[in-house]
Amino acid sequence: MNTGHALVDRRSPSDAKIALFRSLFRGREDVYPRRFESRKTGRSGYAPACANEWVRGICEKPRIKCADCPNRRFLPVTDDVIRWHLSGHGPDWEPFVAGIYPLLQDETCFLLAIDLDKDGWQGDATAVLDTCQRLQLPAALERSRSGRGAHIWFFFEDAIPAALARRLGSYVLTETMEGRPDIGLDSYDRLFPNQDTMPRGGFGSLIALPLRFHSRLQERATQSYVPRVYRELAELGGFEGSIPPK
């Protein structure tokens, strides 16, 4: 498990915070998904960030869907992308929320996330973290963007087969249910990566990156739901409370 990083706190320079963030939340580097929301319809979702999006004469949305476009030119993950995500806005001051594709092209991954997304997620998150503590598995808890669930993250020093990472997640869940049969884990939704192998013509499931500025403000008002674990996430170093230093 990845537990070795230099201490980063609110006094650290932004470059150090971004370097820490990128050392933990590692997915594909050649492409990333960005959140969109239609002003006209209110529909929202994520799509691969593309350098040709809305370029006149090249991009033909909405007549041609992105997945069918021959002119797609994906944008890579950079320090600026992470900076825009953490600040909550891009260089044009439009809202900016990024995600990652955790499944790499060789069907390995640097992280695993357990998604809890239904009623009872607070108790389920506490039970899963109790299991992680018992198994001596470093884990980080994050309230999901919706505010109605959580992600529990595991970070690896090196990329491991996605199938192996997912077996680890299944083992943690099984141990939790066996140790707390009254819990049931009804809030469990899925694991990320969500696939053992790369889907043909796709990227695998995406997951939103945490710690966007406006989400951190929300956490300052709601951090007490698991007081034993959940520290204020006003700064990027909030994950240090649940990832022990080397």
C-alpha positions in Angstrom: 0.0 0.0 0.0 1.1 3.5 -0.7 1.8 5.2 2.6 5.1 7.0 2.0 4.8 10.7 1.2 6.2 13.8 2.7 4.1 15.7 5.1 1.9 18.3 3.4 -0.2 20.9 5.3 -1.8 24.2 4.7 1.5 26.0 4.8 3.0 23.9 2.0 3.4 25.4 -1.5 0.7 24.6 -4.0 3.2 22.6 -6.1 3.8 20.3 -3.2 0.1 19.8 -2.7 -0.5 19.0 -6.3 2.5 16.6 -6.3 1.0 14.8 -3.3 -2.4 14.7 -4.9 -1.1 13.2 -8.2 1.0 10.6 -6.3 -2.1 9.3 -4.7 -4.9 9.7 -7.2 -3.3 8.1 -10.2 -5.1 6.8 -13.2 -4.6 7.1 -16.9 -2.3 10.1 -17.7 -3.2 10.4 -21.4 -6.9 11.2 -20.9 -9.2 12.3 -18.2 -12.9 12.9 -17.8 -14.4 16.3 -17.1 -17.8 17.1 -15.7 -20.3 18.9 -17.8 -23.7 20.4 -17.1 -26.0 21.7 -19.8 -27.4 25.2 -19.1 -30.3 24.4 -21.4 -31.4 21.0 -20.1 -29.7 20.7 -16.7 -28.3 17.3 -17.7 -24.9 16.6 -16.3 -22.2 13.9 -16.6 -18.6 13.3 -17.5 -16.9 13.2 -20.9 -13.3 12.7 -22.0 -11.6 16.2 -22.1 -11.0 17.0 -25.8 -8.9 19.8 -27.3 -11.3 20.0 -30.3 -14.5 20.4 -28.2 -16.7 23.0 -29.8 -14.0 24.0 -32.4 -15.9 25.3 -35.4 -15.6 23.0 -38.4 -14.1 20.2 -36.4 -16.5 19.4 -33.5 -20.0 18.5 -34.7 -21.7 18.1 -31.3 -24.5 17.4 -30.8 -25.1 16.0 -34.2 -22.3 13.5 -33.7 -21.7 12.0 -30.3 -18.2 12.3 -28.8 -17.8 8.5 -28.9 -18.4 8.4 -32.7 -16.3 11.5 -33.5 -13.2 10.9 -35.7 -11.6 14.2 -34.6 -11.3 13.5 -30.9 -8.0 14.8 -29.4 -7.8 13.8 -25.8 -6.2 16.1 -23.3 -3.7 14.6 -20.8 -3.6 15.0 -17.0 -1.2 17.9 -16.0 -0.5 19.9 -12.9 -2.7 22.6 -14.3 -5.6 20.2 -14.6 -5.3 19.3 -11.0 -4.9 22.9 -10.0 -8.1 23.8 -11.8 -9.9 20.9 -10.2 -8.8 21.8 -6.7 -9.6 25.5 -7.1 -13.0 24.6 -8.7 -12.6 26.6 -11.9 -10.6 26.5 -15.1 -8.6 29.2 -16.8 -11.8 30.6 -18.2 -13.3 30.7 -14.7 -15.9 28.2 -15.7 -16.6 25.4 -13.1 -14.1 22.7 -13.4 -14.4 19.2 -12.0 -12.1 16.4 -13.2 -12.2 12.7 -12.7 -9.8 9.8 -13.5 -10.0 6.5 -15.4 -8.4 4.2 -12.8 -8.0 1.2 -15.1 -4.7 1.6 -17.0 -4.2 0.3 -20.5 -2.4 -2.8 -19.3 -5.3 -3.6 -17.0 -3.5 -2.6 -13.8 -4.3 0.2 -11.3 -2.7 2.4 -8.7 -5.7 2.6 -6.5 -9.0 1.1 -5.4 -12.1 2.8 -4.2 -15.1 1.4 -2.4 -18.3 3.3 -3.3 -21.0 3.6 -0.6 -23.9 5.4 -2.1 -27.2 4.7 -0.3 -28.9 5.1 3.1 -26.9 3.9 6.0 -23.5 4.8 4.4 -22.2 6.5 7.6 -22.5 3.3 9.6 -21.2 1.2 6.7 -18.2 3.5 6.2 -17.3 3.2 9.9 -17.6 -0.6 9.8 -15.4 -0.9 6.7 -12.8 1.4 8.3 -12.9 -0.8 11.4 -12.1 -3.8 9.2 -9.2 -1.9 7.5 -7.8 -1.0 10.9 -8.0 -4.6 12.1 -6.3 -5.8 8.8 -3.7 -3.0 9.0 -4.8 -1.7 5.6 -4.3 2.1 5.3 -7.5 3.7 3.9 -8.8 7.2 3.3 -12.4 8.3 3.7 -14.0 10.9 1.5 -17.5 12.1 1.4 -18.8 11.8 -2.2 -19.8 14.8 -4.3 -23.5 14.2 -3.8 -23.1 14.4 0.0 -25.2 11.2 0.2 -22.4 8.7 0.2 -18.6 8.1 0.6 -15.6 6.7 -1.1 -13.0 4.7 0.8 -9.7 4.8 -1.0 -6.7 2.4 -1.0 -3.4 3.5 -2.7 -0.7 1.2 -4.0 3.0 2.0 -4.3 3.1 0.3 -7.7 0.5 -0.6 -10.3 -1.1 -4.0 -9.6 -3.5 -6.1 -11.7 -7.0 -4.6 -11.5 -8.4 -8.0 -10.8 -6.1 -8.4 -7.8 -7.1 -4.9 -6.5 -10.8 -5.8 -6.8 -10.3 -9.1 -5.0 -8.8 -7.0 -2.1 -11.9 -4.8 -2.1 -14.2 -7.9 -2.1 -12.2 -9.4 0.8 -12.5 -6.2 2.9 -16.2 -6.1 2.3 -16.6 -9.8 3.1 -14.6 -9.4 6.3 -16.7 -6.4 7.3 -20.0 -8.3 6.8 -18.7 -11.4 8.7 -17.5 -9.3 11.6 -20.7 -7.1 11.6 -23.5 -9.3 10.3 -26.0 -6.7 11.5 -24.6 -4.1 9.2 -25.5 -5.7 5.9 -23.6 -3.0 3.9 -26.8 -2.0 2.1 -25.1 1.2 0.9 -22.4 -0.6 -1.1 -22.6 0.3 -4.7 -19.4 -0.8 -6.6 -15.7 -0.9 -6.7 -13.4 1.3 -8.7 -11.9 0.1 -11.0 -15.2 -1.4 -11.9 -13.7 -3.9 -14.4 -10.9 -6.5 -14.3 -10.2 -5.9 -18.0 -10.4 -3.0 -20.4 -13.7 -2.8 -22.3 -13.2 -2.8 -26.1 -13.2 0.7 -27.4 -13.6 2.3 -23.9 -11.7 3.5 -20.9 -13.4 1.6 -18.1 -15.4 3.3 -15.4 -14.5 6.8 -14.2 -14.5 8.1 -10.7 -14.6 11.8 -9.8 -11.6 13.2 -8.1 -12.0 14.5 -4.5 -11.2 17.7 -2.8 -12.6 20.2 -5.2 -12.8 23.6 -3.5 -16.5 23.8 -3.2 -16.7 20.3 -1.9 -14.1 21.1 0.8 -16.3 24.0 1.9 -19.2 21.5 2.3 -17.0 19.2 4.3 -16.3 22.0 6.9 -19.9 21.9 7.8 -20.4 18.2 7.8 -17.2 16.6 8.9 -18.5 15.3 12.3 -20.5 12.4 10.9 -17.5 10.0 11.6 -15.5 12.0 14.1 -13.1 9.2 14.8 -11.7 9.3 11.3 -12.9 12.3 9.3 -10.7 15.4 9.6 -11.5 18.8 8.2 -10.7 18.8 4.5 -10.2 22.5 4.1 -6.7 21.7 2.9 -5.3 18.9 0.7 -3.4 17.4 3.6 -6.7 16.2 5.1 -6.0 12.7 3.9 -2.9 12.5 6.2 -5.2 11.7 9.1 -5.9 8.2 7.7 -2.7 7.5 5.7 0.1 6.9 8.2 3.5 8.4 7.2 6.4 6.2 6.2 
